[in-house]
Every structure is written in C-alpha cells, then in structure tokens.
C-alpha cells in the first residue's frame, strides 16, 4: 500500500489570513508501529473524579520538533516527508477543582485503524495511546469515539496567519490570544492558556471547554502566560 498523502496550504484552506488545521503535508505510512500500553504510576496515579469541563490542547509542531529529547514529537511528525503547523495533543477531562481525573480504567492497545484515521492530527501512535489511557478512559468513550470527538473539535479551529506572526519580534501572549480568538467566533482570549518554552517560543495552546464542549473562560487557578509577556513563534518549514 502506498502512503496516503494529505496536503494543504494556509492560503488555500479558507479565507485569506485565517487557516484551518493544520497538516500542511502528511504521508500516512503503509505500516504503523504499534504503541505500547500505558497506565498509572506512582507519580501519575489513577484518579477517578467528576468531570467539570475539558481542555483541548494543541501544540505548535515546529517548536515540538525543535525541542529534542524532552519533546512529545515523534519521528513521524518531524520527518522530512511531513510538515505540520498545529497538532492535536489531546482532549483532557478537567475536575471540578484544581485536580483532574486520569487513568480511570485500563486501556488496551489502540486498534491500528483508529491510529491510522487520526495520525495526521496527532502524529504519534504512542502519544495517542497515552492520551486515551490517561484522559480518554475518563470520558466513558471508546477509543474511536474519543478520537472522533477530539479531532472534530481540533478540526474546526481556525488560526491567524502564523507565518506573519512568526516574523514579529514584538508579539505578546495577549496579542497572540486575541488573534486566535478573533479567528474563532464565540471565543475570547480568556478562554485559552498559552504556554512557551524556557526561551520564550510558543509551545502549546490549551482551550477551556465546558461539559458541552463549548468554549468557556478558563478557571482562575489555571495559569497562562501574562498578556504582556513577549512570545516568539518558531517558523514552520513550508
């Protein structure tokens, strides 16, 4: 079986200046290495709690691939064959306070058909296994339904011109949040959390959702970068 090639560009997806997600080029391999099982540990224990909302976490792939050994990025994600902008980290159930549920039950190895269907959104089979084991098991959804929900939420997100923003040396976290909110009807800058690397490059954006998967203002205890904090964007190779 030949690899399936999915290609796109920011300019061709929707109206000028606003882009949809985010595989500029993704070649699905004919064989995907199965992930290994994951479960709770002493540092990451099983925690069954009521769900008070959700976090949709997305990452900026150029920064992930630049991040080296500490990055969640896979060889598939960072290969010369594939090019990504934003990728889906995961959909995380939140608790009703500062703690969240995790590893609510054991998780079997994900079926290859599920991995293959969603690997151009979350370009790592092992990360997908981790996300379902830690977070998906607490949603009550089967793997196929969990990834359909998370990639569905990811797929409707829109973005400002990240290439243009990556050329700015005066960009602040607040300006980036405002630009993302402006591209998504019903969203405000207070409905997301922005994280950066130690050297100030955009790493991830976490969107706060209510139990109906609608955008909501993030709880006060969930911290984000100060709005006046300078942030840089690693340039995508396109």
N, C-alpha and C positions, 0 to 999 in steps of 0.2 A: 504494500500500500504506500502510495506517495504521500509526503507530508501535505496537510491542508494548509494553504496559505491564506491568511486573512490580512488585508492591507487597507490602510486609510490614511488620510492626512487631515490636519486640523482644518484646512481651508475647505475641504470638500464635504465635511460632515454635515454642518448646518450653517446658520447664518454667519457672516464674517465676524470674527472676534470671539465667537462662542463655540466651544467644541464639546463633542460627546466623548464617552470613554472608548478607549484610550490605548488600544493596541494598534500602534502605527503599522506594525508588521508582526505577525505571529504565525510561525510554522509549527503545527502540531506534529510531533514525531510519530512514525509508524509504530514504535514501541515506547511505552512509558514505564519506567522503573517503578515497581510497586513501593509504596511508603511502608515504614514500619509502624507498629502500633505505639500509641502514646497513652499515658494515663497519669493519675495524680502521683505526686512525690511528697517528700517531707516539706520541701519549700513551696510546693504548689498543691495543697491538699484538696480533696473532694469537699465541695461546699454547696449544699442544696439550700437555696434561699428563694423567696418570692421574687418575681421579676417586676421591676418598677419602670422599665424602659429599655432602650437599646442604644448601643453605639455602633455606627457604621464607620469603620476605619479604612482609610485608603492611604497608600504610600506613593511617594514620588520616585519612580524607578531609577532615574539617573543617579540619584543620591544613594539609593539602596545598593546599586551595582558598584558605586564608588566606595562603599562602606567597608569592604574587606571581610575579614573573618567574623566580625560581630554582626554582620548584616543578615536579615532573613532571606535575602535574594538567593535564587538558585542559579546553577549554571545554565539552565534552560532560559531563564529570564534574561541573563546577561550575555548570552551568546551573540556572535556577530549576525546570526540568522534573524534574530528577533529584536524588535525595538518597541519599547513601551514608554508611555508617559506616566499617568497614574495607574496603579494596580490596586486590586481589592485585597486588603489584609484580612478583614473578616467582619462578621456581624456578631456583636457581643451582647448578651443579655446583661443588663445592669440590675443591681438590687434596689431596694427602697431606701438605702442609705449609702454609706461610703463603701461597703463591701458588696461583692457581686457573686452570683452563683458560678461554679465551674466544676468540670468533671463530674457531672451529675450522675452519670452511669457509664459503664464500659462501652467502648466503641470498637466495632470490628474494622478491619481494613476496608477502606473505601473501594467500591467497585470501579474498575477501570473506566467504564462508560461514564460514570459521574465525573471522574477526574478529567477525562478527555473533553467532556462537554464544557467544562468551566476553566480549563487551564489557561486560556487566553485572558481571563480576568484575574485569576490568582495563579501566577505562572510558577508554581511549585507544588508537586504532588504531596510532599511532606508537610508543607505549610497547610494545605487543605486538610490533611489527616489531623494535624494539630488543632486546627480551628474547629473541626467537628467534634473531636474528643473533648476539648476544653470548653467550648462555647455551644456548639450545636446540640450536644446532648442535653443541655439545659433548656432548650426551646420546645422539646417534645416532638420535634420534626425528624423525619427520616432524612438520611443524607441528601437524597435527590431533592427533597422539598426545601431543606435548609439552604442548599447552594442555589436553587432556583430563586428563593426569596432574596438572598444576599446579592447575587449577581443582577437580579432585577432592580434592586434599589441602587446598586452601583451604576447600572446601565443608563438610568435616566438622569444621572448627574450631568451637569454642564459646567464648563470651565471658561475662564477668561483666556486671553492669549498668553499662554505660559512662556512661549518663546520671547515675546516682547518683554514680559515681566522679568525674565531671566537676565535681560541686559541692563536692568536698573540696579544701581548701587545705592539708591536711597529708599528702597522699598521697606515698609514696615509690616509687621504681622497684622496690624489693624487694617492697613490698606489691602493686603492680600485677602483677608477675610471678607472685607467689603466687596472686593471684586468678584469673589466666588459667590457670595450671597446675591449680588446683582444679576448673575447669570442663571440663578435658580429661583423661580417665582415662589413666594411664600417663605423664603429663607432670610434670616438676618445674620449679621456677623456674630451675634451672641449664641447662635445655635451650633457653633463649631469650636473645636480646640485645635490649635496649631502647635506642632512640635518641631524642633530643629535639632540638628547635630551640635556637638560641642563647639564646632567652628562656625555655627550660625547659618547652616544651609537647611532649607526645608526638608523635613523627613516625612512627616505624616500629617493628615488632617482627619480629625475624629468628629463626626457629625452626631449630634444628640437627637434621639428619636423617642417618642412616647410609645406606649404599648400598642398603638395602632399604626406604628411605623411612620408617623408624621413628624416633621422637624419640630423640635421644641428648644426653648432656651436651656442651655446646659446648667445643671445644678451648681450652686456656688462653690461647693467643695471640689469640683473638678476644675483644676487649674489649666490655664493656657498661657502662651507667651504674652507678655504685656503688649498692648496695642501699639505702643511707640517703639517696640524693640525692632531693630533692623534685622532683616532676614534676606538671605540670598537664595537663589534657585539654581541648582546645578543644571547646566544646559543639556537638553535632550539631543542625542545624536540622530539626526534625521536627514 
